[in-house]
Amino acid sequence: MSSTSPLRRGIVGDLFWVIPEPIMIVKGRTIEAWNPAAERVLGLSESQVMSETFDLARIFGPRLADLLALLDSKGQRVIECDTVTPLMLDVTVQAMNAPHEEHSIVLMRDVTPEHRHLKSLLRLNEIARMVLGSTPLDVVLQRIVNEAKDLSGAAFSALLILKEGSQTETERFVYNAPRELFPDRLPRAVGLLAVPIETRTAVRLDDIRDHPAALGIPGVHPPIGPLLAVPIVIEDQVLGEIAVANQPGEKNFDQVDQSLLVELGLHAAEAIRISAARQARADIDQARQVLVDVVRHDLATPVAVARGCVDQLQRSESDLAPEERGEVFLALDRSISAIERLSSNLRSDARLENPSLYRDFAEISVPALLDEIHSDLVDYAEQKEVELKVRTEGDAPERFSGSVLLVRQAIENLVTNAIKHSPPSCAAVVTCRREGDAVRFDVRDEGEGISPPEQEGLFDRFTTLRGLPPMSGLGIGLSIVRRVAESHGGTVGVSSQRGHGSTFWISFPITPEP
C-alpha cells in the first residue's frame, strides 16, 4: 500500500502514525494499515504485515477465533498472542466507515504483566516528581485517578478523602468518569466502599453483586461488576481510598492491578502529607507575620503613654501637684503592666509550641494557686475599682496535676479579662469546684456580656472583641487559655449574653492521661 493511499491519509489521518498504542485497520479479514507502535510492540514491520502471504493467524494463532468474533461483534477482550515474544493484548474493535467500504479499527494495548509493571513504574516516577514538586494537590490527585483508570484498564476510577475524625463523610472526591454518574453532594464511604477503610486492606471482587455489602455506589451509576479498592493510609491513620471499577462482564482486576493501586494510594498519601506540611508552614508564616504586626501595634500605645509620662515628669517635675503626679505614675504603671501582660502571653504562646511542655507537669495546690492569683491581680482590680473574689466550693479537689506556669497563666488571663470588662463597684468572681474527674475554674464578670455571634472564634488566636479600648490585648490571651486546657486534656467555654455579664471556665483532669 503506497503512502499516498486515500485510506492512509484521508481516512486514518496523521494521528494513526504517531499514537503510542498499536493500531491496525482491518477490512474483512485483511490488514489494510499498520502503525509504527504496532511494529514496535509486536515486532512485525509494516512491510511484513502488508505482504500477500501474511495473515492474522501469524499474530493471534490459536486465539484467532477470538479476534474474528470481535471483528464481527465489535467489543473488547484480552487475547494472548504468540509473536516474537508472547504477549497479552487488550484488544478493542470499533467500526470505521470509509467511503464505499467497511473497515474496522483494532486498538491493541499490551497488558503483559512485565510490560504493565514497567509502564506503571515509569508513570509512578512521573507522579512522584509531581508529588515532590510544587504541583497543587488537586492536580496530583487527578493525575493519580487518571493513571489508575488507564493502567488498570478500568471504565471508572475515583479517589475520596475522608473528613478528619470521620470514617464515612468525605471532604474531597476526585474521579475519572462522566460527571452525570455522580450526585451533586459528595459520596459517603458506606457499604462496600467502607470495607477498605474499616479493614485497612484491599478489596478485589470479580462481581460486587455477590458481596453482602454491595452498597455505597451512587444510585445513578451504571451497574458495576469488577471492583478494586485500596485504603489510603498514613502511619496509623486511614485518609480515604482509591478505587477502579468495570461494568458486569468486563475485565476483572488481577494482582498486578492491585499492586498498582496500592502504589498509587501510597503516592496519594504522600501528596496529602506534603500538602498538609506546606499548608502548616504557610499558616505558621502567616501567623508569625500577624503576630509581628499585632505586637507592633499593641506595644505602640502603652510605650507611647509611658514615654509621655516620663516626658511630663521631666518637664514639669516641680510644677506638678501631688494628685497630678499620682495620676502620671498610675498611667505609667498601667502602661508597664500592659507591656508585662503582653510579654507574659507571648512567652506562654511560644511555650505551648514546645513538645517538652509535658516534662514539667507537677502537683498543683488549688488553695495556693488561688492565693497567688488573688495576690497578683488584686492591685489591678483596685485600680479598676472592681472587687476580686476567690472561693472554692466544698467538693473542690485540693490538688491536680499540670504545668504550674501555664495553668496559672491561663487562669490569670481569664481573671484579667473579667476585671477589665467589669464596671466599677462590681465584682469579678473566681470559683473552683470539682466536675467529675476534673477540676473546674469559673470566672464571672458583671460586664456587658458577649452576643452569640461574637462568641464564635473567641478562643482563636488574634481574636478580640470589637470596640475594646487601647491596651486591651493582642488577642492571644483566650487562645492561650484554650491551648493550655487542650494540652492538659481539659476544656474551655463561655456562657454569656448581652447585658448579663459573662462566665468563662477552664477545666483540667485531676490526673491527666500520660
NORMO-V129912 format. One record per residue. N is the residue number from 1. PHI is phi in whole degrees, -180 to 180 (NA if undefined). Layout:
N_PHI ; N_PHI
This chain:
1_NA ; 2_-78 ; 3_-71 ; 4_-99 ; 5_-57 ; 6_-55 ; 7_-64 ; 8_-64 ; 9_-101 ; 10_-84 ; 11_-105 ; 12_-70 ; 13_88 ; 14_-65 ; 15_-61 ; 16_-56 ; 17_-90 ; 18_-119 ; 19_-63 ; 20_-76 ; 21_-97 ; 22_-64 ; 23_-138 ; 24_-135 ; 25_-105 ; 26_-119 ; 27_-116 ; 28_68 ; 29_-119 ; 30_-114 ; 31_-78 ; 32_-101 ; 33_-154 ; 34_-145 ; 35_-87 ; 36_-60 ; 37_-64 ; 38_-66 ; 39_-63 ; 40_-70 ; 41_-75 ; 42_-94 ; 43_72 ; 44_-124 ; 45_-75 ; 46_-61 ; 47_-66 ; 48_-64 ; 49_-67 ; 50_-85 ; 51_-71 ; 52_-68 ; 53_-88 ; 54_-87 ; 55_-140 ; 56_-63 ; 57_-64 ; 58_-64 ; 59_-96 ; 60_-102 ; 61_47 ; 62_-62 ; 63_-94 ; 64_-59 ; 65_-61 ; 66_-63 ; 67_-66 ; 68_-62 ; 69_-65 ; 70_-66 ; 71_-62 ; 72_-80 ; 73_-98 ; 74_62 ; 75_165 ; 76_-141 ; 77_-163 ; 78_-87 ; 79_-127 ; 80_-82 ; 81_-136 ; 82_-120 ; 83_-100 ; 84_-59 ; 85_-128 ; 86_-60 ; 87_-132 ; 88_-115 ; 89_-112 ; 90_-88 ; 91_-103 ; 92_-121 ; 93_-116 ; 94_-131 ; 95_-78 ; 96_-133 ; 97_-86 ; 98_-101 ; 99_-57 ; 100_69 ; 101_-154 ; 102_-102 ; 103_-125 ; 104_-122 ; 105_-95 ; 106_-113 ; 107_-98 ; 108_-120 ; 109_-113 ; 110_-73 ; 111_-115 ; 112_-59 ; 113_-50 ; 114_-62 ; 115_-66 ; 116_-65 ; 117_-62 ; 118_-64 ; 119_-61 ; 120_-64 ; 121_-61 ; 122_-63 ; 123_-66 ; 124_-64 ; 125_-63 ; 126_-64 ; 127_-65 ; 128_-60 ; 129_-65 ; 130_-66 ; 131_-62 ; 132_-81 ; 133_-87 ; 134_-106 ; 135_-66 ; 136_-59 ; 137_-58 ; 138_-59 ; 139_-68 ; 140_-64 ; 141_-65 ; 142_-66 ; 143_-64 ; 144_-62 ; 145_-65 ; 146_-63 ; 147_-67 ; 148_-59 ; 149_-69 ; 150_-70 ; 151_-73 ; 152_-95 ; 153_67 ; 154_-89 ; 155_-84 ; 156_-137 ; 157_-145 ; 158_-156 ; 159_-140 ; 160_-127 ; 161_-114 ; 162_-78 ; 163_-67 ; 164_-60 ; 165_87 ; 166_-122 ; 167_-107 ; 168_-129 ; 169_-80 ; 170_-108 ; 171_-113 ; 172_-149 ; 173_-140 ; 174_-124 ; 175_-150 ; 176_-128 ; 177_-171 ; 178_-57 ; 179_-59 ; 180_-68 ; 181_-78 ; 182_-122 ; 183_-71 ; 184_-66 ; 185_-82 ; 186_-69 ; 187_-68 ; 188_-106 ; 189_-85 ; 190_-128 ; 191_60 ; 192_-66 ; 193_-68 ; 194_-84 ; 195_-62 ; 196_-62 ; 197_-72 ; 198_-73 ; 199_-93 ; 200_61 ; 201_-132 ; 202_-73 ; 203_-121 ; 204_-130 ; 205_-129 ; 206_-80 ; 207_-157 ; 208_-68 ; 209_-67 ; 210_-89 ; 211_-97 ; 212_-66 ; 213_-105 ; 214_-74 ; 215_-130 ; 216_94 ; 217_-82 ; 218_-51 ; 219_-61 ; 220_-84 ; 221_-72 ; 222_-60 ; 223_-57 ; 224_-118 ; 225_-109 ; 226_-67 ; 227_-142 ; 228_-136 ; 229_-139 ; 230_-130 ; 231_-76 ; 232_-102 ; 233_-127 ; 234_-121 ; 235_53 ; 236_-105 ; 237_-111 ; 238_-87 ; 239_-90 ; 240_166 ; 241_-157 ; 242_-127 ; 243_-141 ; 244_-129 ; 245_-152 ; 246_-130 ; 247_-77 ; 248_-53 ; 249_88 ; 250_-88 ; 251_-53 ; 252_-83 ; 253_-93 ; 254_-118 ; 255_-66 ; 256_-63 ; 257_-60 ; 258_-65 ; 259_-61 ; 260_-61 ; 261_-67 ; 262_-62 ; 263_-64 ; 264_-64 ; 265_-63 ; 266_-65 ; 267_-63 ; 268_-63 ; 269_-62 ; 270_-67 ; 271_-63 ; 272_-66 ; 273_-62 ; 274_-66 ; 275_-62 ; 276_-65 ; 277_-65 ; 278_-64 ; 279_-66 ; 280_-62 ; 281_-64 ; 282_-64 ; 283_-64 ; 284_-64 ; 285_-61 ; 286_-66 ; 287_-63 ; 288_-64 ; 289_-67 ; 290_-61 ; 291_-61 ; 292_-60 ; 293_-64 ; 294_-69 ; 295_-62 ; 296_-57 ; 297_-70 ; 298_-76 ; 299_-77 ; 300_-60 ; 301_-68 ; 302_-64 ; 303_-66 ; 304_-64 ; 305_-64 ; 306_-62 ; 307_-65 ; 308_-63 ; 309_-64 ; 310_-62 ; 311_-61 ; 312_-64 ; 313_-66 ; 314_-68 ; 315_-79 ; 316_-127 ; 317_-59 ; 318_-82 ; 319_-95 ; 320_-77 ; 321_-71 ; 322_-54 ; 323_-68 ; 324_-69 ; 325_-61 ; 326_-63 ; 327_-66 ; 328_-64 ; 329_-65 ; 330_-65 ; 331_-63 ; 332_-65 ; 333_-63 ; 334_-63 ; 335_-64 ; 336_-64 ; 337_-62 ; 338_-63 ; 339_-66 ; 340_-64 ; 341_-64 ; 342_-61 ; 343_-63 ; 344_-64 ; 345_-65 ; 346_-66 ; 347_-64 ; 348_-67 ; 349_-61 ; 350_-70 ; 351_-63 ; 352_-69 ; 353_-84 ; 354_-97 ; 355_-61 ; 356_-73 ; 357_-49 ; 358_-74 ; 359_-74 ; 360_-104 ; 361_-64 ; 362_-151 ; 363_-72 ; 364_-116 ; 365_-81 ; 366_-63 ; 367_-59 ; 368_-65 ; 369_-61 ; 370_-66 ; 371_-62 ; 372_-65 ; 373_-64 ; 374_-63 ; 375_-64 ; 376_-70 ; 377_-112 ; 378_-66 ; 379_-65 ; 380_-62 ; 381_-64 ; 382_-65 ; 383_-60 ; 384_-86 ; 385_59 ; 386_-116 ; 387_-85 ; 388_-103 ; 389_-114 ; 390_-129 ; 391_-152 ; 392_-124 ; 393_-89 ; 394_-56 ; 395_-95 ; 396_-64 ; 397_-69 ; 398_-79 ; 399_-145 ; 400_-153 ; 401_-106 ; 402_175 ; 403_-83 ; 404_-57 ; 405_-64 ; 406_-73 ; 407_-61 ; 408_-63 ; 409_-60 ; 410_-63 ; 411_-68 ; 412_-62 ; 413_-61 ; 414_-66 ; 415_-68 ; 416_-59 ; 417_-63 ; 418_-63 ; 419_-64 ; 420_-60 ; 421_-98 ; 422_-90 ; 423_-67 ; 424_-56 ; 425_71 ; 426_-106 ; 427_-124 ; 428_-112 ; 429_-119 ; 430_-109 ; 431_-124 ; 432_-113 ; 433_-152 ; 434_-87 ; 435_-136 ; 436_64 ; 437_-95 ; 438_-127 ; 439_-106 ; 440_-123 ; 441_-114 ; 442_-104 ; 443_-122 ; 444_-110 ; 445_-122 ; 446_-114 ; 447_-79 ; 448_-74 ; 449_84 ; 450_-128 ; 451_-72 ; 452_-54 ; 453_-61 ; 454_-72 ; 455_-74 ; 456_-67 ; 457_73 ; 458_-64 ; 459_-96 ; 460_-86 ; 461_-62 ; 462_64 ; 463_-100 ; 464_-129 ; 465_-74 ; 466_-67 ; 467_84 ; 468_-74 ; 469_-75 ; 470_-58 ; 471_62 ; 472_-86 ; 473_119 ; 474_-97 ; 475_86 ; 476_-115 ; 477_-59 ; 478_-72 ; 479_-63 ; 480_-63 ; 481_-57 ; 482_-63 ; 483_-70 ; 484_-64 ; 485_-60 ; 486_-65 ; 487_-67 ; 488_-101 ; 489_81 ; 490_-104 ; 491_-137 ; 492_-133 ; 493_-175 ; 494_-144 ; 495_-128 ; 496_-163 ; 497_-153 ; 498_-57 ; 499_87 ; 500_-132 ; 501_71 ; 502_-142 ; 503_-126 ; 504_-100 ; 505_-138 ; 506_-140 ; 507_-126 ; 508_-133 ; 509_-60 ; 510_-63 ; 511_-126 ; 512_-69 ; 513_-64 ; 514_-60
